[in-house]
Amino acid sequence: MVNELDYLKESASQTAGPYVHIGLAPHQAGFDIFEKNFTNAEDAEILFWTGYAWLARVNIDKENVRQVSRVWIGVEMLERANALDPAYMRYGASLAIAAYHSRSGMADTAKAKAIFEDVIAKTQRKALLALVNYASRYGCLKQDRSLYEKTLQEVVNAQDPDPALFHGGGLPLTAPVAFP
């Protein structure tokens, strides 16, 4: 994968500004590396974490136009991870993609809303991170105070849906955790 990314040619469009690649489909340029090389559900893990890190890197360095112009690579990784195993990390790839589509008023906010609501429905409103992101990303972007407050209040009032997930695999909260 690294070799193929190294051979991506620079073009004027990649350095012209941060919004150059919005709406462009990498597949039109023959960029199908993820579909060719990642074909099993087990591959979703590496694609998810790499894509998530890629988006985080772009977010940290968002003043760098070159980094921003390559955000689509991280999105493609997450979309492929989502295609291979949508439920991985409690629909984590879907949440990251929805957050990406909630990044600004110029983004596809209708798609973001649909993805957030789909994940929330699939997790029966028990994935609290999905609710927090829906409120903080989509609700804030749309300036929907009611949605924001109602959704975050639901999170505050929620019971822990899966204590084993957050408390060391079922250990009591007071149990010491030894690290090697």
Backbone as a chain_set.jsonl record, in Angstrom:
{"seq": "MVNELDYLKESASQTAGPYVHIGLAPHQAGFDIFEKNFTNAEDAEILFWTGYAWLARVNIDKENVRQVSRVWIGVEMLERANALDPAYMRYGASLAIAAYHSRSGMADTAKAKAIFEDVIAKTQRKALLALVNYASRYGCLKQDRSLYEKTLQEVVNAQDPDPALFHGGGLPLTAPVAFP", "coords": {"N": [[0.822, -1.186, 0.0], [1.914, 1.302, 0.794], [3.831, 1.78, -1.183], [2.242, 2.205, -3.491], [0.904, 4.524, -2.737], [3.035, 6.274, -2.569], [3.562, 6.712, -5.21], [1.584, 8.345, -6.147], [0.897, 10.987, -8.165], [1.78, 14.384, -7.843], [-0.263, 17.152, -8.397], [-1.414, 20.247, -9.777], [-3.918, 20.61, -8.724], [-3.804, 19.327, -6.273], [-2.464, 21.012, -4.625], [-3.752, 23.361, -4.73], [-5.766, 24.192, -3.018], [-7.827, 23.745, -0.018], [-10.34, 22.649, -0.658], [-10.344, 21.237, -2.949], [-10.622, 18.463, -3.525], [-13.185, 17.818, -2.775], [-16.041, 16.149, -3.592], [-14.82, 14.814, -5.667], [-14.183, 11.667, -7.15], [-12.014, 9.211, -6.202], [-11.843, 6.803, -7.536], [-12.287, 7.353, -10.169], [-9.873, 8.184, -11.006], [-8.514, 5.872, -11.101], [-7.85, 4.842, -8.635], [-7.962, 2.314, -6.768], [-6.882, 0.839, -4.763], [-7.562, -0.071, -2.168], [-9.811, -1.695, -2.479], [-8.743, -3.703, -4.062], [-6.696, -4.83, -2.503], [-7.632, -5.352, 0.062], [-9.784, -7.546, 1.178], [-11.124, -9.168, 2.976], [-13.176, -9.589, 5.914], [-11.606, -9.421, 8.179], [-9.72, -7.576, 7.49], [-10.831, -5.152, 7.984], [-10.167, -4.072, 10.452], [-7.44, -3.067, 10.342], [-7.757, -1.222, 8.288], [-9.686, 0.473, 9.403], [-8.361, 1.596, 11.708], [-6.109, 2.777, 10.537], [-7.278, 4.525, 8.686], [-8.738, 6.138, 10.441], [-6.669, 7.275, 11.942], [-5.444, 8.639, 9.866], [-7.353, 10.611, 9.218], [-7.32, 11.987, 11.642], [-4.734, 12.96, 11.615], [-4.856, 14.747, 9.443], [-6.699, 16.524, 10.516], [-5.26, 17.606, 12.663], [-3.235, 18.92, 11.3], [-4.498, 20.851, 9.728], [-4.033, 23.324, 8.604], [-2.215, 22.917, 6.679], [-2.272, 22.73, 3.382], [-1.608, 20.682, 1.632], [-1.862, 18.365, 3.201], [-4.63, 18.456, 3.782], [-5.66, 18.159, 1.235], [-5.402, 15.507, 0.848], [-7.212, 14.178, 2.408], [-9.2, 12.532, 1.489], [-8.079, 10.027, 1.172], [-7.957, 8.845, 3.711], [-10.713, 8.78, 4.179], [-11.508, 7.005, 2.174], [-10.275, 4.654, 3.122], [-11.736, 4.243, 5.482], [-14.3, 3.933, 4.413], [-13.936, 1.573, 2.993], [-13.319, -0.182, 5.097], [-15.745, -0.087, 6.392], [-17.36, -1.271, 4.463], [-16.384, -3.868, 4.517], [-16.709, -4.806, 7.182], [-19.143, -3.63, 8.76], [-19.995, -3.412, 11.449], [-17.739, -3.312, 13.01], [-15.949, -2.093, 15.765], [-18.237, -1.033, 16.957], [-19.671, 0.185, 14.834], [-17.8, 2.082, 14.128], [-16.385, 3.039, 11.835], [-18.457, 4.034, 10.29], [-19.343, 6.081, 11.98], [-17.099, 7.789, 11.964], [-17.074, 8.498, 9.271], [-19.539, 9.808, 9.096], [-19.002, 11.956, 10.811], [-17.029, 13.18, 9.3], [-18.589, 14.025, 7.129], [-19.947, 15.958, 8.434], [-18.366, 18.11, 8.755], [-18.427, 20.754, 7.834], [-20.624, 23.39, 6.681], [-20.558, 23.162, 3.965], [-20.25, 20.533, 3.445], [-21.652, 17.206, 3.014], [-24.3, 17.232, 4.596], [-26.793, 16.012, 4.768], [-26.223, 13.376, 4.194], [-24.573, 12.839, 6.356], [-26.402, 13.043, 8.501], [-28.133, 10.908, 7.87], [-26.382, 8.72, 8.122], [-25.56, 8.91, 10.842], [-28.089, 8.562, 12.12], [-28.705, 5.993, 11.232], [-26.69, 4.418, 12.446], [-27.268, 4.924, 15.134], [-29.803, 3.763, 15.296], [-29.191, 1.07, 14.664], [-27.635, 0.377, 16.845], [-29.41, 0.513, 18.838], [-29.665, 2.851, 20.289], [-27.739, 2.596, 22.24], [-25.053, 2.938, 21.896], [-23.229, 5.213, 23.102], [-21.286, 6.983, 22.237], [-21.977, 7.406, 19.603], [-24.294, 8.904, 19.909], [-23.278, 11.183, 21.214], [-21.548, 12.185, 19.236], [-23.392, 12.684, 17.196], [-24.907, 14.735, 18.327], [-22.892, 16.685, 18.91], [-21.515, 17.028, 16.51], [-23.308, 16.983, 14.18], [-25.661, 18.236, 15.228], [-24.652, 20.679, 16.265], [-23.524, 21.792, 13.932], [-25.804, 22.179, 12.353], [-27.018, 23.97, 13.925], [-28.995, 23.204, 15.722], [-30.41, 23.46, 18.48], [-32.256, 22.124, 20.11], [-32.078, 19.403, 19.335], [-29.401, 18.988, 20.02], [-29.344, 19.478, 22.866], [-31.299, 17.648, 23.805], [-30.283, 15.171, 22.933], [-27.751, 15.017, 24.174], [-28.579, 15.112, 26.832], [-29.867, 12.689, 26.978], [-27.648, 11.016, 26.845], [-26.324, 11.69, 29.228], [-28.199, 10.761, 31.065], [-28.206, 8.061, 30.582], [-27.871, 4.568, 31.296], [-24.999, 2.543, 31.939], [-24.321, 0.81, 29.118], [-22.736, -1.415, 28.591], [-20.882, -2.57, 30.814], [-18.553, -4.158, 30.927], [-17.088, -3.415, 28.752], [-15.916, -0.972, 29.355], [-14.722, -1.189, 31.832], [-12.317, -2.717, 32.295], [-12.809, -5.362, 31.281], [-14.838, -6.42, 32.86], [-13.939, -6.287, 35.42], [-14.197, -5.077, 38.773], [-14.671, -1.559, 39.408], [-12.853, -0.652, 41.301], [-10.751, -2.372, 41.251], [-7.26, -2.911, 40.989], [-5.278, -2.345, 38.107], [-2.794, -4.043, 36.496], [0.019, -3.25, 34.593], [2.289, -4.484, 32.213]], "CA": [[0.0, 0.0, 0.0], [2.737, 2.494, 0.884], [4.443, 2.027, -2.472], [1.279, 2.792, -4.407], [0.637, 5.898, -2.314], [4.2, 7.076, -2.906], [3.56, 7.011, -6.636], [0.538, 9.291, -6.512], [1.536, 12.18, -8.703], [1.318, 15.682, -7.4], [-0.81, 17.968, -9.476], [-1.783, 21.582, -9.315], [-5.15, 20.526, -7.934], [-3.529, 18.87, -4.925], [-1.894, 22.08, -3.822], [-4.483, 24.59, -5.022], [-6.602, 24.637, -1.91], [-8.363, 22.656, 0.8], [-11.617, 22.113, -1.095], [-10.158, 20.723, -4.303], [-11.061, 17.079, -3.717], [-14.567, 17.605, -2.381], [-16.866, 15.739, -4.721], [-14.084, 14.024, -6.645], [-14.151, 10.243, -6.842], [-10.683, 8.664, -6.481], [-11.94, 5.675, -8.459], [-12.203, 7.871, -11.524], [-8.452, 8.302, -11.315], [-7.926, 4.537, -11.04], [-7.365, 4.602, -7.285], [-8.78, 1.26, -6.172], [-5.946, 0.036, -3.983], [-8.172, -0.683, -0.994], [-10.686, -2.771, -2.933], [-7.913, -4.788, -4.593], [-5.79, -5.433, -1.526], [-8.304, -5.653, 1.32], [-10.988, -8.245, 0.72], [-11.711, -9.979, 4.042], [-13.703, -8.848, 7.062], [-10.509, -9.2, 9.122], [-8.976, -6.402, 7.042], [-11.519, -3.941, 8.437], [-9.474, -3.519, 11.612], [-6.3, -2.24, 9.939], [-8.27, -0.094, 7.508], [-10.34, 1.401, 10.329], [-7.414, 2.34, 12.538], [-5.261, 3.597, 9.679], [-8.119, 5.608, 8.172], [-9.058, 7.028, 11.564], [-5.447, 8.024, 12.22], [-5.223, 9.527, 8.728], [-8.232, 11.763, 9.4], [-6.828, 12.73, 12.8], [-3.533, 13.669, 11.155], [-5.308, 15.877, 8.637], [-7.33, 17.485, 11.423], [-4.207, 18.28, 13.431], [-2.434, 19.738, 10.393], [-5.463, 21.365, 8.749], [-3.513, 24.52, 7.952], [-1.356, 22.439, 5.596], [-3.153, 22.437, 2.247], [-1.238, 19.375, 1.066], [-2.499, 17.345, 4.042], [-6.074, 18.529, 3.597], [-6.001, 17.651, -0.093], [-5.325, 14.042, 0.876], [-8.174, 13.653, 3.372], [-9.998, 11.5, 0.831], [-7.439, 8.714, 1.337], [-8.474, 8.328, 4.981], [-12.136, 8.492, 4.0], [-11.589, 5.767, 1.386], [-9.946, 3.537, 4.016], [-12.874, 4.025, 6.372], [-15.419, 3.396, 3.632], [-13.648, 0.16, 2.698], [-13.488, -0.902, 6.368], [-17.184, -0.162, 6.612], [-17.906, -2.251, 3.514], [-15.943, -5.211, 4.911], [-17.279, -5.172, 8.486], [-19.766, -2.394, 9.243], [-20.19, -3.386, 12.9], [-16.455, -3.236, 13.714], [-15.843, -0.996, 16.731], [-19.586, -0.473, 17.145], [-19.939, 1.047, 13.673], [-16.84, 3.181, 14.228], [-16.089, 3.63, 10.529], [-19.634, 4.828, 9.918], [-19.339, 7.305, 12.79], [-16.045, 8.671, 11.461], [-17.53, 9.011, 7.975], [-20.596, 10.784, 9.387], [-18.338, 13.145, 11.343], [-16.393, 13.818, 8.142], [-19.628, 14.704, 6.359], [-20.468, 17.047, 9.278], [-17.235, 18.996, 9.03], [-18.755, 22.15, 7.519], [-21.883, 23.556, 5.968], [-20.349, 22.796, 2.563], [-20.186, 19.075, 3.369], [-22.919, 16.515, 2.736], [-24.933, 17.091, 5.909], [-27.899, 15.051, 4.681], [-25.595, 12.056, 4.3], [-24.128, 12.706, 7.744], [-27.577, 12.766, 9.331], [-28.6, 9.551, 7.569], [-25.433, 7.754, 8.698], [-25.706, 8.969, 12.305], [-29.359, 7.955, 12.525], [-28.614, 4.557, 10.96], [-25.871, 3.815, 13.504], [-28.025, 5.024, 16.385], [-30.864, 2.749, 15.23], [-28.585, -0.268, 14.715], [-27.115, 0.134, 18.193], [-30.55, 0.679, 19.739], [-29.365, 4.034, 21.095], [-26.873, 2.204, 23.347], [-23.689, 3.392, 21.608], [-23.288, 6.599, 23.554], [-20.401, 7.797, 21.403], [-22.754, 7.787, 18.416], [-25.19, 9.987, 20.32], [-22.465, 12.377, 21.477], [-21.105, 12.719, 17.946], [-24.56, 13.207, 16.492], [-25.231, 16.033, 18.933], [-21.809, 17.664, 18.828], [-21.106, 17.277, 15.114], [-24.434, 17.353, 13.323], [-26.531, 19.189, 15.908], [-23.995, 21.992, 16.302], [-23.394, 22.3, 12.574], [-27.12, 22.639, 11.905], [-27.486, 24.901, 14.954], [-30.244, 22.636, 16.235], [-30.23, 23.438, 19.937], [-33.132, 21.106, 20.683], [-31.444, 18.102, 19.086], [-28.172, 18.965, 20.802], [-29.624, 19.323, 24.291], [-32.05, 16.413, 24.047], [-29.41, 14.009, 22.718], [-26.742, 14.961, 25.235], [-29.266, 14.769, 28.08], [-30.064, 11.239, 26.902], [-26.351, 10.4, 27.177], [-26.104, 11.908, 30.658], [-29.145, 9.931, 31.823], [-28.107, 6.655, 30.167], [-27.191, 3.567, 32.102], [-23.848, 1.984, 31.23], [-24.88, -0.284, 28.331], [-21.864, -2.58, 28.573], [-19.826, -2.271, 31.781], [-17.328, -4.9, 30.637], [-16.35, -2.707, 27.716], [-15.205, 0.173, 29.889], [-14.154, -1.408, 33.157], [-11.323, -3.777, 32.342], [-13.324, -6.695, 30.997], [-15.734, -6.903, 33.897], [-13.365, -6.109, 36.747], [-14.817, -3.972, 39.512], [-14.003, -0.285, 39.166], [-11.803, -0.419, 42.279], [-9.667, -3.353, 41.101], [-6.063, -2.362, 40.363], [-4.919, -2.907, 36.806], [-1.344, -4.124, 36.385], [0.535, -3.179, 33.245], [3.652, -5.05, 32.186]], "C": [[0.867, 1.252, 0.0], [3.363, 2.812, -0.461], [3.469, 2.687, -3.438], [0.951, 4.222, -4.018], [1.811, 6.809, -2.648], [4.197, 7.501, -4.368], [2.411, 7.906, -7.074], [1.205, 10.575, -6.975], [0.917, 13.427, -8.107], [0.759, 16.41, -8.608], [-1.171, 19.325, -8.902], [-3.015, 21.529, -8.423], [-4.881, 20.084, -6.505], [-2.949, 19.966, -4.046], [-2.649, 23.393, -3.997], [-5.349, 25.064, -3.868], [-7.252, 23.484, -1.203], [-9.641, 22.036, 0.274], [-11.548, 21.453, -2.466], [-10.784, 19.351, -4.498], [-12.49, 16.822, -3.286], [-15.374, 17.271, -3.625], [-16.128, 14.934, -5.764], [-14.06, 12.564, -6.206], [-12.778, 9.69, -7.192], [-10.722, 7.52, -7.483], [-11.87, 6.136, -9.906], [-10.758, 8.026, -11.955], [-7.757, 6.945, -11.244], [-7.398, 4.171, -9.677], [-8.275, 3.586, -6.602], [-7.937, 0.309, -5.332], [-6.624, -0.697, -2.825], [-9.097, -1.828, -1.382], [-9.875, -3.969, -3.426], [-7.166, -5.542, -3.507], [-6.432, -5.806, -0.195], [-9.669, -6.231, 0.997], [-11.709, -9.038, 1.796], [-12.201, -9.101, 5.19], [-12.602, -8.544, 8.082], [-9.693, -7.958, 8.757], [-9.607, -5.1, 7.528], [-10.771, -3.28, 9.591], [-8.337, -2.594, 11.195], [-6.756, -1.024, 9.139], [-8.932, 0.947, 8.419], [-9.318, 2.248, 11.07], [-6.504, 3.226, 11.708], [-6.05, 4.782, 9.127], [-8.447, 6.624, 9.248], [-7.849, 7.9, 11.901], [-5.161, 9.03, 11.102], [-6.091, 10.788, 8.882], [-7.779, 12.619, 10.579], [-5.595, 13.551, 12.42], [-3.913, 14.9, 10.34], [-5.916, 16.949, 9.533], [-6.292, 18.271, 12.213], [-3.45, 19.277, 12.563], [-3.314, 20.405, 9.331], [-5.055, 22.681, 8.105], [-2.616, 24.164, 6.767], [-2.247, 21.971, 4.44], [-2.855, 21.066, 1.65], [-1.878, 18.24, 1.874], [-4.005, 17.306, 3.797], [-6.476, 17.947, 2.247], [-5.973, 16.125, -0.157], [-6.288, 13.407, 1.882], [-8.974, 12.499, 2.781], [-9.393, 10.112, 0.985], [-7.929, 8.072, 2.636], [-9.94, 7.96, 4.882], [-12.316, 7.202, 3.213], [-11.274, 4.541, 2.249], [-11.127, 3.218, 4.917], [-14.076, 3.46, 5.617], [-15.192, 1.933, 3.282], [-13.789, -0.681, 3.968], [-14.964, -1.105, 6.651], [-17.833, -1.185, 5.686], [-17.567, -3.675, 3.94], [-16.584, -5.687, 6.211], [-17.9, -3.936, 9.128], [-19.876, -2.305, 10.762], [-18.885, -3.273, 13.68], [-16.395, -1.961, 14.562], [-17.169, -0.248, 16.885], [-19.897, 0.59, 16.094], [-19.027, 2.28, 13.676], [-16.517, 3.837, 12.902], [-17.254, 4.501, 10.073], [-19.663, 6.146, 10.695], [-18.284, 8.298, 12.297], [-16.442, 9.287, 10.124], [-18.624, 10.058, 8.179], [-19.997, 12.074, 9.937], [-17.644, 13.909, 10.216], [-17.423, 14.601, 7.328], [-20.306, 15.822, 7.16], [-19.416, 18.114, 9.528], [-17.514, 20.463, 8.745], [-20.096, 22.194, 6.812], [-21.78, 23.195, 4.495], [-20.323, 21.28, 2.368], [-21.581, 18.502, 3.139], [-23.638, 16.226, 4.056], [-26.116, 16.132, 5.89], [-27.366, 13.631, 4.804], [-25.131, 11.806, 5.734], [-25.293, 12.334, 8.643], [-28.069, 11.342, 9.12], [-27.688, 8.502, 8.197], [-25.55, 7.739, 10.22], [-26.981, 8.255, 12.753], [-29.374, 6.453, 12.282], [-27.823, 3.847, 12.062], [-26.625, 3.825, 14.827], [-29.138, 3.984, 16.421], [-30.282, 1.346, 15.365], [-28.069, -0.619, 16.105], [-28.185, 0.341, 19.263], [-30.322, 1.797, 20.757], [-28.473, 3.699, 22.299], [-25.416, 2.603, 23.12], [-23.645, 4.886, 21.899], [-22.383, 7.523, 22.744], [-21.117, 8.251, 20.127], [-23.676, 8.954, 18.75], [-24.426, 11.285, 20.562], [-22.013, 13.012, 20.162], [-22.257, 13.315, 17.155], [-24.908, 14.599, 17.024], [-24.147, 17.065, 18.655], [-21.385, 17.977, 17.402], [-22.286, 17.8, 14.295], [-25.311, 18.431, 13.965], [-25.938, 20.588, 15.952], [-23.904, 22.599, 14.907], [-24.708, 22.875, 12.061], [-27.735, 23.664, 12.857], [-28.857, 24.494, 15.489], [-30.089, 22.434, 17.742], [-31.053, 22.333, 20.595], [-32.523, 19.713, 20.525], [-30.213, 17.938, 19.959], [-28.458, 18.681, 22.277], [-30.321, 18.015, 24.615], [-31.136, 15.186, 23.948], [-28.355, 13.904, 23.809], [-27.363, 14.656, 26.595], [-29.542, 13.268, 28.126], [-28.785, 10.5, 27.279], [-26.086, 10.522, 28.672], [-26.978, 10.983, 31.498], [-29.001, 8.431, 31.549], [-27.422, 5.797, 31.221], [-26.019, 3.044, 31.281], [-24.313, 0.763, 30.441], [-24.039, -1.548, 28.347], [-20.686, -2.333, 29.513], [-18.504, -2.978, 31.483], [-16.466, -4.173, 29.617], [-15.463, -1.626, 28.31], [-14.472, -0.072, 31.195], [-13.249, -2.634, 33.195], [-11.879, -5.172, 32.165], [-14.165, -7.256, 32.113], [-15.154, -6.804, 35.287], [-14.096, -4.994, 37.475], [-14.017, -2.693, 39.29], [-12.821, -0.053, 40.112], [-10.634, -1.392, 42.128], [-8.469, -2.704, 40.434], [-5.785, -3.08, 39.045], [-3.403, -2.876, 36.707], [-0.944, -4.1, 34.912], [1.959, -3.73, 33.246], [4.712, -3.991, 32.027]], "O": [[0.572, 2.189, -0.742], [3.428, 3.977, -0.853], [3.837, 3.633, -4.134], [0.739, 5.059, -4.895], [1.617, 7.981, -2.972], [4.766, 8.534, -4.719], [2.279, 8.196, -8.263], [1.99, 11.175, -6.241], [-0.292, 13.514, -7.896], [1.277, 16.279, -9.717], [-1.222, 19.511, -7.687], [-3.14, 22.309, -7.479], [-5.648, 20.426, -5.604], [-2.953, 19.835, -2.821], [-2.231, 24.425, -3.471], [-5.631, 26.258, -3.77], [-7.246, 22.361, -1.707], [-10.006, 20.955, 0.736], [-12.577, 21.147, -3.069], [-11.412, 19.098, -5.527], [-12.97, 15.696, -3.422], [-15.381, 18.031, -4.594], [-16.761, 14.41, -6.68], [-13.93, 12.27, -5.018], [-12.401, 9.694, -8.364], [-9.749, 7.288, -8.201], [-11.437, 5.381, -10.777], [-10.458, 8.0, -13.149], [-6.53, 6.879, -11.319], [-6.57, 3.268, -9.565], [-9.241, 3.958, -5.936], [-8.247, -0.876, -5.21], [-6.277, -1.843, -2.541], [-9.156, -2.835, -0.676], [-10.275, -5.117, -3.23], [-7.02, -6.762, -3.585], [-5.818, -6.517, 0.6], [-10.589, -5.516, 0.599], [-12.807, -9.536, 1.552], [-11.691, -8.001, 5.403], [-12.66, -7.525, 8.77], [-9.051, -7.359, 9.62], [-8.965, -4.051, 7.482], [-10.749, -2.054, 9.692], [-8.276, -1.452, 11.649], [-6.212, 0.07, 9.292], [-8.759, 2.151, 8.227], [-9.399, 3.476, 11.061], [-6.161, 4.327, 12.14], [-5.553, 5.908, 9.102], [-8.437, 7.829, 8.999], [-7.98, 9.105, 12.119], [-4.694, 10.139, 11.361], [-5.604, 11.903, 8.693], [-7.849, 13.847, 10.517], [-5.438, 14.692, 12.854], [-3.346, 15.976, 10.534], [-5.678, 18.141, 9.335], [-6.441, 19.478, 12.405], [-3.068, 20.349, 13.03], [-2.918, 20.51, 8.17], [-5.688, 23.108, 7.139], [-2.299, 25.025, 5.947], [-2.895, 20.929, 4.532], [-3.77, 20.37, 1.211], [-2.376, 17.271, 1.301], [-4.581, 16.232, 3.626], [-7.522, 17.309, 2.133], [-6.47, 15.529, -1.113], [-6.18, 12.215, 2.171], [-9.379, 11.589, 3.503], [-10.117, 9.117, 0.933], [-8.277, 6.891, 2.656], [-10.368, 6.947, 5.435], [-13.18, 6.39, 3.544], [-11.931, 3.508, 2.121], [-11.48, 2.052, 5.096], [-14.787, 2.599, 6.136], [-16.132, 1.139, 3.273], [-14.329, -1.786, 3.913], [-15.378, -2.174, 7.098], [-18.759, -1.889, 6.09], [-18.369, -4.588, 3.747], [-16.961, -6.853, 6.323], [-17.262, -3.27, 9.943], [-19.85, -1.201, 11.307], [-18.919, -3.15, 14.905], [-16.76, -0.881, 14.098], [-17.216, 0.981, 16.935], [-20.315, 1.707, 16.399], [-19.434, 3.372, 13.278], [-16.385, 5.059, 12.834], [-17.048, 5.586, 9.529], [-19.972, 7.197, 10.134], [-18.542, 9.499, 12.221], [-16.177, 10.463, 9.876], [-18.629, 11.087, 7.503], [-20.433, 13.165, 9.572], [-17.67, 15.14, 10.185], [-17.15, 15.718, 6.889], [-21.144, 16.548, 6.624], [-19.572, 18.936, 10.431], [-16.897, 21.334, 9.357], [-20.633, 21.166, 6.398], [-22.795, 22.949, 3.843], [-20.369, 20.802, 1.235], [-22.565, 19.24, 3.078], [-23.586, 15.107, 4.567], [-26.41, 15.501, 6.906], [-27.986, 12.783, 5.445], [-25.277, 10.703, 6.261], [-25.187, 11.416, 9.456], [-28.386, 10.644, 10.083], [-28.166, 7.507, 8.742], [-25.631, 6.668, 10.822], [-26.944, 7.434, 13.669], [-29.992, 5.712, 13.047], [-28.24, 2.797, 12.551], [-26.616, 2.834, 15.557], [-29.39, 3.385, 17.467], [-30.822, 0.52, 16.101], [-28.069, -1.787, 16.493], [-27.885, 0.342, 20.456], [-30.727, 1.703, 21.916], [-28.458, 4.447, 23.276], [-24.626, 2.606, 24.064], [-23.981, 5.71, 21.049], [-22.68, 8.707, 22.584], [-20.883, 9.356, 19.638], [-23.817, 9.886, 17.958], [-24.874, 12.359, 20.162], [-22.086, 14.23, 19.996], [-22.097, 14.352, 16.51], [-25.171, 15.522, 16.252], [-24.436, 18.18, 18.22], [-20.939, 19.09, 17.123], [-22.255, 18.92, 13.784], [-25.66, 19.419, 13.32], [-26.636, 21.572, 15.705], [-24.178, 23.785, 14.724], [-24.728, 23.923, 11.417], [-28.836, 24.163, 12.621], [-29.747, 25.323, 15.68], [-29.688, 21.365, 18.203], [-30.589, 21.684, 21.533], [-32.465, 18.942, 21.483], [-30.002, 16.887, 20.563], [-27.888, 17.761, 22.862], [-29.973, 17.346, 25.588], [-31.21, 14.278, 24.776], [-28.094, 12.812, 24.315], [-26.731, 14.005, 27.427], [-29.461, 12.65, 29.187], [-28.834, 9.474, 27.957], [-25.668, 9.555, 29.309], [-26.537, 10.48, 32.531], [-29.624, 7.62, 32.234], [-26.522, 6.244, 31.932], [-26.051, 3.1, 30.052], [-24.672, -0.243, 31.053], [-24.564, -2.642, 28.14], [-19.611, -1.933, 29.066], [-17.439, -2.431, 31.767], [-15.243, -4.308, 29.627], [-14.363, -1.39, 27.811], [-13.676, 0.766, 31.62], [-13.416, -3.498, 34.055], [-11.442, -6.091, 32.858], [-14.201, -8.473, 32.297], [-15.809, -7.199, 36.252], [-14.569, -4.053, 36.837], [-12.819, -2.747, 39.016], [-11.886, 0.668, 39.762], [-9.623, -1.245, 42.816], [-8.623, -2.017, 39.424], [-6.034, -4.277, 38.908], [-2.791, -1.814, 36.818], [-1.497, -4.833, 34.092], [2.735, -3.473, 34.167], [5.9, -4.307, 31.987]]}, "num_chains": 1, "name": "protein.A"}
